[in-house]
Amino acid sequence: MSQHTGLVLDFGGVLTTPLLPVVLAFEQREGLPQGACISALYQDEEGVRITSDLERGAVSQTEWNAFAGKKLGVSPDNLMGRIFGGLRPEPLLINAAAAARRAGIKVGILSNSVGLAPWDLYDGYDLEKLYDVVVISEHHQLRKPDPELFEITLKLMEMPAEQCVFVDDTEAYVQAAEQLGFAGVHNKDPKQTVDDLSNLLGVDLTAAP
């Protein structure tokens, strides 16, 4: 028997296809230089601050769109949706999560929000139906890697960190979870992640229903 009976998954880049290719495709469509979005929104001090505020729900997606559009020199109209609308479900991890639940593993989602309107990243994924716990950062005015957000998730899971595995495509967030006692998996390749989770949870997560 594995000591791990809980699984907490990030959403974007874990239950979806990777983020970077869709960002690069957006830049190409808009005629922007490669890396423009990363530079303007995730490395620039002001961009980092407003993106963090968005994740905590302190600014709206519409406000972020206006800021980012000006920063990038593109139309702000549904900008978040234009950047990330190419994301698709990642079947290997969605199926693995379903297999974990069938095996009696409690499965939660812990996601940093990108705002919920006018574009909803989570639309069509049936999170409330398919997972035991769903924590979206803006609902709690916190963001990963804030330890308090992990603690909220654990409280809702009704489990200690030591019984849970956490998966994220951002290594710093995996490290933050590990510091709290989670077993961490940095998702870089979905097949490898499913293999790692199968080992940690003691369940074959590749098995068909």
For each residue, the residues with C-beta under 8 A, 3 or more apart:
1: 202
2: 5 200 201 202 203
3: 162 163
4: 7 105 163 164 165 183 200 201 202
5: 2 104 105 106 159 163 201
6: 105 106 107 108 157 159 163 164 165
7: 4 97 100 105 106 107 108 164 165 167 197 201
8: 107 108 109 110 153 157 164 165 166 167 177 182
9: 14 15 93 97 107 108 109 110 131 166 167
10: 13 14 15 109 110 111 112 144 167 168 169 170 173 187
11: 14 15 16 109 111 121 122 125 127
12: 15 16 19 84 87 111 112 114 121 169
13: 10 16 17 18 19 168 169 170 187
14: 9 10 11 90 93 167 168 169 187 193
15: 9 10 11 12 89 90 93 94 97 109 125
16: 11 12 13 19 87 88 89 90
17: 13 21 22 87 88 89 90
18: 13 21 22 169
19: 12 13 16 22 23 84 87 169
20: 23 24
21: 17 18 24 25 86
22: 17 18 19 25 26 83 84 85 86 87
23: 19 20 26 27 37 38 83 84
24: 20 21 27 28 34
25: 21 22 28 29 86
26: 22 23 29 30 32 37 82 83 84 86
27: 23 24 30 32 33 34 35 36 37
28: 24 25 31 32 34
29: 25 26
30: 26 27 72 74
31: 28
32: 26 27 28 36 37 72 73 74
33: 27 36
34: 24 27 28
35: 27 38 39
36: 27 32 33 39 40 72
37: 23 26 27 32 40 41 42 72 83
38: 23 35 41 42 43
39: 35 36 42 43 44
40: 36 37 43 44 47 68 71 72
41: 37 38 44 47 48 51 68 71
42: 37 38 39 47 48 51
43: 38 39 40 47 48
44: 39 40 41 47 48 71
45: 48 49
46: 49 50 71
47: 40 41 42 43 44 50 51 67 68 71
48: 41 42 43 44 45 51 52
49: 45 46 52 53
50: 46 47 53 54 59 63 64 67 68
51: 41 42 47 48 54 55 64
52: 48 49 55 56 143
53: 49 50 56 58 59
54: 50 51 57 58 59 60 61 63 64 113 114 115 138
55: 51 52 112 113 114 137 138 143 144
56: 52 53 137 138 141 142 143
57: 54 113 137 138 139 141
58: 53 54 141
59: 50 53 54 63 64 67
60: 54 63 64 115 117
61: 54 64 65 80 114 115 116 117 118 119
62: 65 66 115 117 118
63: 50 54 59 60 66 67
64: 50 51 54 59 60 61 67 68 79 80 114 115
65: 61 62 68 69 76 77 78 79 80
66: 62 63 69 70 76
67: 47 50 59 63 64 70 71
68: 40 41 47 50 64 65 71 72 76 79 80
69: 65 66 72 73 74 75 76 77 79
70: 66 67 73 76
71: 40 41 44 46 47 67 68
72: 30 32 36 37 40 68 69
73: 32 69 70
74: 30 32 69 79
75: 69 79
76: 65 66 68 69 70 79
77: 65 69 82
78: 65 81 82 118 119
79: 64 65 68 69 74 75 76 82 83
80: 61 64 65 68 83 84 114 115 119 121
81: 78 84 85 118 119
82: 26 77 78 79 85
83: 22 23 26 37 79 80
84: 12 19 22 23 26 80 81 87 114 119 121
85: 22 81 82 119
86: 21 22 25 26
87: 12 16 17 19 22 84 121
88: 16 17
89: 15 16 17 94 125
90: 14 15 16 17 93 94 190
91: 94 95
92: 95 96 190 191 193 194
93: 9 14 15 90 96 97 167 187 190 193 194
94: 15 89 90 91 97 98
95: 91 92 98 99 205
96: 92 93 99 100 193 194 197 198 205 206
97: 7 9 15 93 94 100 101 107 130 131
98: 94 95 101 102 130 209
99: 95 96 102 103 203 204 205 206 207 209
100: 7 96 97 103 105 107 197 201 203 205
101: 97 98 104 105 106 107 130 131 132
102: 98 99 209
103: 99 100 201 203
104: 5 101
105: 4 5 6 7 100 101 201 203
106: 5 6 7 101 132 133 157 159
107: 6 7 8 9 97 100 101 131 132 133
108: 6 7 8 9 131 132 133 134 135 153 156 157
109: 8 9 10 11 15 127 131 133 134 135 136
110: 8 9 10 135 144 149 150 153 166
111: 10 11 12 122 135 136 137
112: 10 12 55 137 143 144
113: 54 55 57 116 121 136 137 138 139 143
114: 12 54 55 61 64 80 84 121
115: 54 60 61 62 64 80 119 138
116: 61 113 120 121 122 136 138
117: 60 61 62 120
118: 61 62 78 81
119: 61 78 80 81 84 85 115
120: 116 117 123
121: 11 12 80 84 87 113 114 116
122: 11 111 116 125 127 136
123: 120
124:
125: 11 15 89 122 130
126: 129 130
127: 11 109 122 130 131 134
128: 131 134
129: 126
130: 97 98 101 125 126 127
131: 9 97 101 107 108 109 127 128 134
132: 101 106 107 108 157
133: 106 107 108 109 153 156 157
134: 108 109 127 128 131
135: 108 109 110 111 139 140 149 152 153 156
136: 109 111 113 116 122 139 140
137: 55 56 57 111 112 113 140 142 143 144 149
138: 54 55 56 57 113 115 116 141
139: 57 113 135 136
140: 135 136 137 148 149 152
141: 56 57 58 138
142: 56 137 146 148 149 152
143: 52 55 56 112 113 137 146 149
144: 10 55 110 112 137 149 150 168 170 173 176
145: 172 173 175 176 177
146: 142 143 149 150
147: 150 151 176 179 180
148: 140 142 151 152
149: 110 135 137 140 142 143 144 146 152 153
150: 110 144 146 147 153 154 161 166 176 177 180 182
151: 147 148 154 155 180
152: 135 140 142 148 149 155 156
153: 8 108 110 133 135 149 150 156 157
154: 150 151 157 159 160 161 164
155: 151 152 158
156: 108 133 135 152 153
157: 6 8 106 108 132 133 153 154 164
158: 155
159: 5 6 106 154 163 164
160: 154 163 164 181
161: 150 154 164 177 180 181 182
162: 3 181 182
163: 3 4 5 6 159 160
164: 4 6 7 8 154 157 159 160 161 182 183
165: 4 6 7 8 182 183 184 185 197 200 201
166: 8 9 110 150 173 174 177 178 182 183 184 185
167: 7 8 9 10 14 93 174 184 185 187 193 197
168: 10 13 14 144 171 173 174 177 184 186 187
169: 10 12 13 14 18 19 186 187 188
170: 10 13 144 173 174
171: 168 174 175 186
172: 145 175 176
173: 10 144 145 166 168 170 176 177
174: 166 167 168 170 171 177 178 184 185 186
175: 145 171 172 178 179 184
176: 144 145 147 150 172 173 179 180
177: 8 145 150 161 166 168 173 174 180 182 184
178: 166 174 175 181 182 183 184
179: 147 175 176
180: 147 150 151 161 176 177
181: 160 161 162 178
182: 8 150 161 162 164 165 166 177 178
183: 4 164 165 166 178 200
184: 165 166 167 168 174 175 177 178
185: 165 166 167 174 193 196 197 200
186: 168 169 171 174
187: 10 13 14 93 167 168 169 190 193
188: 169 192 193
189: 192 193
190: 90 92 93 187 193 194
191: 92 194 195
192: 188 189 195 196
193: 14 92 93 96 167 185 187 188 189 190 196 197
194: 92 93 96 190 191 197 198 205 206
195: 191 192 198 199
196: 185 192 193 199 200
197: 7 96 100 165 167 185 193 194 200 201 205
198: 96 194 195 201 202 203 204 205 206
199: 195 196 202
200: 2 4 165 183 185 196 197
201: 2 4 5 7 100 103 105 165 197 198 205
202: 1 2 4 198 199
203: 2 99 100 103 105 198
204: 99 198 207
205: 95 96 99 100 194 197 198 201
206: 96 99 194 198
207: 99 204
208:
209: 98 99 102
